[in-house]
Amino acid sequence: MEERILTIKDDLIAETLELLRKANRKVVKLIDDYKPVLHGERLMTDGELAAVLRVSPRALRDYRNDGILPYIRMKGNILYKESDIEKVLKTHEHKEI
């Protein structure tokens, strides 16, 4: 079998580079368009926070009921400020909840 060296002029390489350029443009646009919702603050839903913390929604409810997690209730939806969650995690670092 004959070995072949691919160069930037080969179709496969050119197509791959173009796909990478398109992906890069999309990522840059996502980053540029990202605007936190409330005064520069990102809000997380119950589902998002449960996934990030790797806990069940019931555990989040227990943390709320125990006064551990600050939250916002809006029309039946529970929202958490990302900065509040970071503070709670710092406060409970190396401690058992």
C-alpha positions in Angstrom: 0.0 0.0 0.0 1.3 3.4 -1.0 1.7 6.1 1.6 0.5 9.5 0.8 1.2 12.8 2.6 -1.8 15.0 2.9 -1.4 18.7 2.4 -3.6 21.7 3.1 -4.6 21.7 -0.6 -6.1 18.2 -0.4 -10.0 18.2 -0.4 -10.3 16.2 2.8 -8.1 18.7 4.7 -9.7 21.7 3.1 -13.2 20.4 4.0 -12.1 19.6 7.6 -10.6 23.1 8.0 -13.7 24.7 6.7 -15.9 22.8 9.2 -13.5 23.8 12.0 -13.8 27.5 10.9 -17.6 27.2 10.9 -17.7 25.6 14.3 -15.3 28.3 15.6 -17.6 31.1 14.3 -20.6 29.5 16.0 -18.8 29.2 19.3 -17.6 32.8 19.1 -21.2 33.9 18.3 -22.5 32.0 21.3 -20.0 33.6 23.6 -20.7 37.0 22.2 -24.5 36.6 22.4 -24.4 35.2 26.0 -26.1 37.7 28.2 -26.9 36.8 31.8 -30.5 37.4 32.6 -30.8 39.6 35.7 -28.3 42.4 36.2 -25.5 40.2 34.8 -26.6 37.3 37.0 -27.3 33.9 35.5 -30.4 32.1 36.8 -30.6 28.4 37.0 -33.7 26.2 37.0 -34.2 23.3 39.4 -33.3 20.8 36.6 -30.1 22.7 35.6 -28.9 23.0 39.2 -29.7 19.4 40.0 -27.7 18.3 37.0 -24.7 20.6 37.9 -24.6 19.5 41.5 -25.5 15.9 40.6 -28.3 15.7 43.1 -32.0 14.9 42.8 -34.7 17.6 42.6 -35.9 16.3 46.0 -32.5 17.0 47.5 -32.7 20.6 46.2 -36.2 20.9 47.8 -34.8 19.6 51.1 -31.9 22.2 50.9 -34.4 24.9 50.2 -36.7 23.9 53.1 -33.7 23.7 55.4 -32.7 27.2 54.5 -29.5 26.1 52.8 -30.3 27.2 49.3 -31.6 30.7 48.6 -34.1 30.7 45.7 -36.6 32.8 43.8 -40.1 31.5 43.2 -41.8 33.0 40.2 -45.2 31.8 39.0 -44.5 28.3 40.5 -41.0 28.1 39.0 -38.0 27.8 41.3 -34.9 29.7 40.2 -31.4 30.0 41.7 -28.9 32.8 41.3 -25.6 31.3 40.2 -23.7 33.6 42.6 -25.9 32.4 45.6 -25.1 28.8 44.7 -21.3 29.6 44.6 -21.5 31.3 48.0 -23.3 28.3 49.5 -20.8 25.9 48.1 -17.9 28.0 49.5 -19.6 28.2 52.9 -20.1 24.5 53.1 -16.7 23.6 51.6 -15.2 20.7 53.6 -18.3 20.5 55.7 -21.0 17.8 55.7 -24.5 19.1 55.1 
